[in-house]
Amino acid sequence: MKFFLKVLQRVCSLYERRKQIEAYIESSMEILAPNLALLAGPMLGARLISIAGSLEKLAAFPSSTIQVIGASKALFKHLRSRAPSPKHGIIYSHPLINTSPWWVRGKVARALAAKLSLAARIDFYSAKRNPSLENELEEKIRKIRAENPRPPQKRQEIRAKPKKKRRK
């Protein structure tokens, strides 16, 4: 019984430590990259900066690279063989993407990556907060969803020609 209490206390202390780290990341992101934290959220923004190596490197990335950050296995599999190209990497955890219908996720990921690229550049070069980025992104997503209300039609299977019977 005492063993379980100790384990329970350790698990609870881990949760408390996680809350402390998240609070630290949120406060740090508001200072370091306010626009990126506004668009992506502080946790996703910090993860993007971490994978890129620094805010400077993230600001230098094109939006297509930001879109597939974290999908390196799928990207290299696509480059090596005929696998489909990845539509999103770690930005899939963003609510705009993971709550979108499957047929518009790639377009939403592209729009989000473009705005994240702009936000990273604004944060690195000027560090001024720009709330218009969020409004522009919401408008773009609304437009994408309005243009694609239903999933695309599946292609009709091309039926093979029936074989001709041979005469005997």
C-alpha positions as CSV (number, residue, x, y, z in Angstrom):
1,M,0.0,0.0,0.0
2,K,2.8,2.4,0.9
3,F,4.4,1.6,-2.5
4,F,1.3,2.7,-4.3
5,L,1.1,5.9,-2.4
6,K,4.8,6.8,-3.3
7,V,4.1,6.0,-6.9
8,L,0.9,8.2,-6.8
9,Q,2.9,11.0,-5.2
10,R,5.5,10.8,-7.9
11,V,2.9,10.9,-10.7
12,C,1.2,13.9,-9.1
13,S,4.6,15.7,-8.8
14,L,5.2,15.0,-12.5
15,Y,1.9,16.6,-13.4
16,E,2.7,19.6,-11.2
17,R,6.1,20.0,-12.9
18,R,4.5,19.8,-16.3
19,K,2.2,22.6,-15.4
20,Q,5.1,24.7,-14.2
21,I,7.0,24.1,-17.4
22,E,4.0,25.0,-19.5
23,A,3.5,28.2,-17.6
24,Y,7.2,29.1,-18.1
25,I,7.0,28.3,-21.9
26,E,3.8,30.4,-22.2
27,S,5.4,33.4,-20.5
28,S,8.7,33.0,-22.4
29,M,6.9,32.8,-25.8
30,E,4.9,36.0,-25.1
31,I,8.3,37.8,-24.8
32,L,10.3,36.0,-27.4
33,A,7.8,35.4,-30.2
34,P,4.4,37.0,-29.5
35,N,3.1,36.7,-33.1
36,L,4.1,33.0,-33.3
37,A,2.5,32.3,-29.9
38,L,-0.7,34.2,-31.1
39,L,-1.1,32.1,-34.2
40,A,0.3,28.7,-33.2
41,G,-0.2,28.8,-29.5
42,P,2.8,28.9,-27.1
43,M,3.4,25.1,-27.0
44,L,3.3,24.5,-30.7
45,G,5.4,27.7,-31.4
46,A,8.0,26.6,-28.9
47,R,8.1,23.1,-30.5
48,L,8.6,24.7,-33.9
49,I,11.4,26.9,-32.6
50,S,13.0,23.9,-30.9
51,I,12.9,21.7,-34.0
52,A,14.2,24.5,-36.2
53,G,17.0,25.2,-33.8
54,S,16.3,28.9,-33.1
55,L,13.9,31.7,-34.0
56,E,16.4,33.0,-36.6
57,K,16.5,29.6,-38.4
58,L,12.7,29.3,-38.2
59,A,12.4,32.8,-39.8
60,A,14.7,31.7,-42.6
61,F,12.6,28.7,-43.5
62,P,10.2,28.9,-46.3
63,S,6.6,28.1,-45.5
64,S,6.7,24.8,-47.2
65,T,9.4,23.6,-44.8
66,I,7.5,24.9,-41.8
67,Q,4.5,22.9,-43.1
68,V,6.3,19.6,-43.0
69,I,8.6,20.1,-40.0
70,G,8.3,16.9,-38.0
71,A,7.3,14.8,-40.9
72,S,10.8,13.9,-42.0
73,K,10.2,10.2,-42.2
74,A,7.2,10.7,-44.5
75,L,9.0,13.3,-46.5
76,F,12.1,11.1,-47.2
77,K,9.8,8.1,-47.9
78,H,8.1,10.3,-50.5
79,L,11.4,11.4,-52.0
80,R,12.7,7.8,-52.2
81,S,9.7,6.0,-53.5
82,R,6.2,6.8,-54.8
83,A,4.7,7.4,-51.4
84,P,2.3,10.4,-51.2
85,S,3.9,13.7,-50.1
86,P,3.2,14.7,-46.4
87,K,0.6,17.5,-46.0
88,H,1.6,18.5,-42.5
89,G,4.1,17.7,-39.8
90,I,3.7,18.8,-36.2
91,I,1.4,21.6,-37.1
92,Y,-1.3,18.9,-37.4
93,S,-1.8,19.4,-33.6
94,H,-3.1,22.9,-34.3
95,P,-6.9,23.1,-33.9
96,L,-7.5,24.6,-37.3
97,I,-5.9,21.6,-39.0
98,N,-7.0,18.7,-36.8
99,T,-10.6,19.8,-36.7
100,S,-10.8,20.5,-40.4
101,P,-12.4,17.9,-42.8
102,W,-9.9,15.5,-44.3
103,W,-10.3,17.0,-47.8
104,V,-9.2,20.5,-46.9
105,R,-6.5,19.7,-44.3
106,G,-3.6,20.2,-46.8
107,K,-4.9,23.6,-47.9
108,V,-5.5,24.7,-44.3
109,A,-2.0,23.4,-43.4
110,R,-0.5,25.4,-46.3
111,A,-2.3,28.6,-45.3
112,L,-1.3,28.2,-41.6
113,A,2.3,27.5,-42.5
114,A,2.4,30.7,-44.6
115,K,1.1,32.8,-41.7
116,L,3.5,31.1,-39.3
117,S,6.4,31.9,-41.6
118,L,5.4,35.5,-41.6
119,A,4.9,35.6,-37.9
120,A,8.3,34.1,-37.2
121,R,9.9,36.7,-39.5
122,I,8.0,39.6,-37.8
123,D,9.1,38.3,-34.4
124,F,12.7,37.9,-35.4
125,Y,13.1,41.2,-37.2
126,S,10.8,43.6,-35.4
127,A,9.3,41.8,-32.3
128,K,6.1,43.9,-32.6
129,R,2.8,42.2,-32.1
130,N,0.6,42.1,-35.3
131,P,-3.0,41.0,-34.5
132,S,-4.0,41.4,-38.2
133,L,-2.2,38.1,-39.0
134,E,-4.8,36.2,-37.0
135,N,-7.7,37.9,-38.7
136,E,-6.2,37.3,-42.1
137,L,-5.7,33.6,-41.3
138,E,-9.2,33.2,-40.1
139,E,-10.5,34.8,-43.3
140,K,-8.4,32.6,-45.4
141,I,-9.5,29.4,-43.6
142,R,-13.2,30.5,-43.9
143,K,-12.7,31.0,-47.6
144,I,-11.0,27.6,-48.0
145,R,-13.9,25.8,-46.2
146,A,-16.5,27.7,-48.1
147,E,-15.0,26.8,-51.5
148,N,-14.7,23.1,-50.5
149,P,-17.9,22.2,-48.6
150,R,-18.0,18.5,-49.7
151,P,-15.4,15.9,-50.3
152,P,-14.1,15.4,-53.8
153,Q,-15.7,12.7,-55.9
154,K,-13.9,9.5,-56.2
155,R,-12.6,8.7,-59.7
156,Q,-14.6,6.1,-61.6
157,E,-12.6,3.0,-62.0
158,I,-11.6,2.4,-65.5
159,R,-13.1,-0.9,-66.4
160,A,-10.9,-3.3,-68.2
161,K,-12.1,-4.3,-71.6
162,P,-13.7,-7.8,-71.6
163,K,-11.5,-10.4,-73.2
164,K,-12.7,-11.7,-76.5
165,K,-13.6,-15.3,-76.7
166,R,-11.5,-17.4,-79.1
167,R,-13.1,-19.4,-81.8
168,K,-12.3,-23.0,-81.9
